[in-house]
Amino acid sequence: MAELRTPRSLIVTLYGAYGRPADHAPFPVSELIRLLHAVGVDAPSVRSCVSRLKRRGLLVAARTADGSAGYALSPDARQLLDDGDGRIYDRPAHRLADGWVLAVFSVPEAERSKRHLLRSRLARLGFGTAAPGVWIAPAGLYEETRHTLERLELAPYVDLFRGDHLGFAATRESVARWWDLDAVARLHRDFLELHEPVLREWEAAPATEEGPRPQDAYRDYLLALDSWRQLPYADPGLPEELLPDGWPGGRSAEVFGKLHERLRDAGERFVRP
């Protein structure tokens, strides 16, 4: 299937993959244009999206060491990307024995915007809906949930609980109600359809002393990461015994992991020749 990629998403993915150096050095505008051109984004789109990301407080204008105009991540944006690394690159294996975390919230009608933000953030964290105003996720997501709600100043509206599911329906049946597992499985299969053939091509390519060609490695890695980075939020990593037979999540995680290991560092040689 063809995947709709947005310039904005690709720019965020680029900064997440290669735009967080220890010295916080910005990307020169000319380099942003070069790097995004390699994945099919034209210069006007880059400039337009960078301006919008700056207005939203995600990017800040900065000068490079040689005085060129550039953009770096804002502190808040860098923290968001840092927070996401555990989900994207090192997915934990949640166990049924660890139980669940429940978020129960109540937001006054006068603050409806916060209610919408709370719902959207819990959904983005991977929570399912057990009942109106009651959201559920594997207990291993507690720390990330607490940190996120505190950072967004939503904690006063939420009570968090940890516990077990005792019935009356079987937990596997209940999980199928709490999450749209068919939709999540489609996301995994879409990822595999696009990127598993890419992995097979790299695995079949003859090895060379120089390693993968940097531009090709960069392109294939950035596109795979752009597809993958949303998946660990749609799929919270439910215990394996609660998932339908033939669940594709493990295979898609394996494919991304192999692409990351094979291509990420090689791609950096294109980013920083």
N, C-alpha and C positions, 0 to 999 in steps of 0.2 A: 504494500500500500504506500501511496505517497504521503509524506508527513508535512504538515504545514508548520514551517519554522518562522518565527518572527525575528526581525533584527534585534529587538529589545532582549528577547530571551537569549539569543546568541551572544550578545554583549555581556549580559550577566554571567553566562556560562564561561566566557573567556576570562572574565575577572576572577571567577571562582577557581578556574583551573590554573591560571598563570599570572593573575594580577594581584597577588598578595605577598610581594617580597618583604623580607625582614626590615628593609629600610624604608618601606612605604613609598617607594619611588613610583611616580605616575607613568602611565602609558602616554607617550607622545601621540598627538592626534594623528600624525602621519602613520604611525605604527598601528593604531586602531584601524585606520582605513585599509592598510595592507593586510592585516590579519583577518579582518572581516571579509575582505574581497576574496580571500582564499576559501571561504565557505559560502560564497555567493551573494554577499551583501554589498550593494554599491555605496559609493562615498556619500551621496546626499542622504541616504537612509541612515548611515552611521552618524552623520552630524546631527540629523533630526532626533534620533533616539538618544544620543548622548545629551543633547539639550534637555530632553524630557526627563532623563534620569537625574540630571543635575537639579532640575526644578523640584523633583520629588525628594531630593536630599540624599540620593544614593551615591552620586558622584560629586566630587569637588574639583574645581579647576586648580591646577598646580603647574609650576614650572619644572621642567626636567633639569638635570645637571648642566646641560649646555644652554639652558634658557628657552628651550622650545615650549610651546603651549602643550599642555597635557591634562589628563584627568586621572585622579586616584579615587579609590573607594573612600566614602565617608566612614567615620568610626562606627556608626550604627550599621551601615551596610556590611562592613568587614565583620562585625560581630554576628550578623545574620548568617553570613557565609561560613564563619567558623562554627557556629552552632549546627549548621547542616552537615558538616563533614562526617560526623559519626553515622548519620543516617545513610549518606550517599556512598561512603567508601568502606564502612565497617559495620554492616548491618548486624545487630545482635540477634541471637537465636532465642526467642522468647519461649519459655516452657509453661505448660499448662499448670504445673505445680506452683508456679510463682504467683498465680492469681491475676487479679484485674485491678485497674484503677478506674474509679468512677468520678465523673465531674457532674455535679448537680448545681445548676445556676438559676438565679432569679434576677432579672434586670427590670427596673421600673420602666413603665411605658414612656416616661419623659426622656429616657435615655435609650431609645430604640436603636440608635446607631451603634451603641456599645453591644447591644444584644446581637446585632448582625455581625459585628467584628468578632465577638466571642464564638458564635456558631462557626463562622468561616475559619477561625484559627483552630478550633478543636478539630474540624474536618481536615484541615491541612496537617495537623499533627497525626492524623490517622485514626481518630476516634470514630466508632460507630454509634448509632443511636439506639439505645435500649428502650427509651420511652421519651415523650416530650419533656425536654429539659434535663434528661438523664443521658449522659454520654459515657461510653465505655471503651477501654483500650487495654492492651496487655500491661501488667504492672510495671514492666521494665521501662515504660515511657513516663513514669511519674516525675523523675527529676527534670527531664526536658519540658514536660508540661508545666510544672511549677515555675521553672525559670522563665518560660515564655509568657505565662499569665502575669507574673510579677513585672516583667519588663514592659508589657503593654498596659500596665496599671489596671488589669481586669481581675486581679485576685480578690478584691472585696465582694465581688458578685458570685463567687464560686466556692463551693465546698468540695474537697477532694476526699475520697474514701478508697481504701484498699480492702479487697476481700475475694471470696470464692463464689462461683455460681453453683447454687445448690439445687436448682430445679425451678419449675417442674419439668419443662421440656429438657431433652438432652442438650448439653452445651453445644454440640456440633450443629444441631438444628437451630438453636438460638443465634449462633454466630451468623448463620445464613440469613437471618432476619436483620441483625444489627448492621451488617455490611452488605453492600451490593457486590458479592463475590464474582458474579458474571462480568460486571463492568471492570473489576480489577484484573481478572484473568485476561480480558481482551487487551488491556494495556500491556500486560506482559507479552502476549502473543504478537501484538503489533511491534513491540521492541525487538522480539526475536526475528520477526519477518524482515525487518530492516537491517539488523546488525549482526545476526548470526552468519549470514553469507559473507559479510565483511571479515569477520573473524576467520572463517574458513579460508578465505583468500590469503590472509596474512600467514596463517599456519602452513599453507601450501607453498608459499613463496620461498625460493631458495635463500638460505642464510648467506650474508655477506659480512666481510670484516667491518664495513662501515655501519652495519645495522640498517634499520628501516630508513627510507628516504624521509628526511624531516618534514617536508611539506605534506607528503601523503599521510604520515603518521599524525601530524597535527590535525589535518582535515578530518580524518576518520575518527580520531579520538574526540575532538570537540563536538562533532555531530552525535556520536554515541552518548557522550556525557549530557548533551542538551536533551536528548530523548530520555535518558535514564534518571536524571536528577529529580524528576517529579514522582517517579514510581515509588520510592521508599516512603513517600508521604501518603500516597493513595493506598498503599499496602503496608499496614503497620507491622508486618512480620508475625502473623498469627501462628500459634503452635501447629506443627505439621499435622497432628492427629485430628485437628478440627477442620482441615481443608478438604475440598473435594478431591477425589482420585484424579491423578494426572495434572495436578496443580503446576502451572508453568513458572511460578515465581522463582524456584530454585535454579532452574536452567537460565532464566534471564539474568539473575544475579551472577551466575557463573560466567556467562558470556561477557557481561560488563566487566567483571573482575579481570578476566583474561585480556580484554582490550586495554584496560587501564594499565595492567602490568607491562604489556608489550609496547604500548604506544605513547603513554603520557610523557615519559622522559625524552623519548625520541622527538616528540612534537615540540618540546621546549627548545630544542636546537633551532627550530624554525622561528619560534617566538623571539628568542634572544640569540641571533646568529653569532 
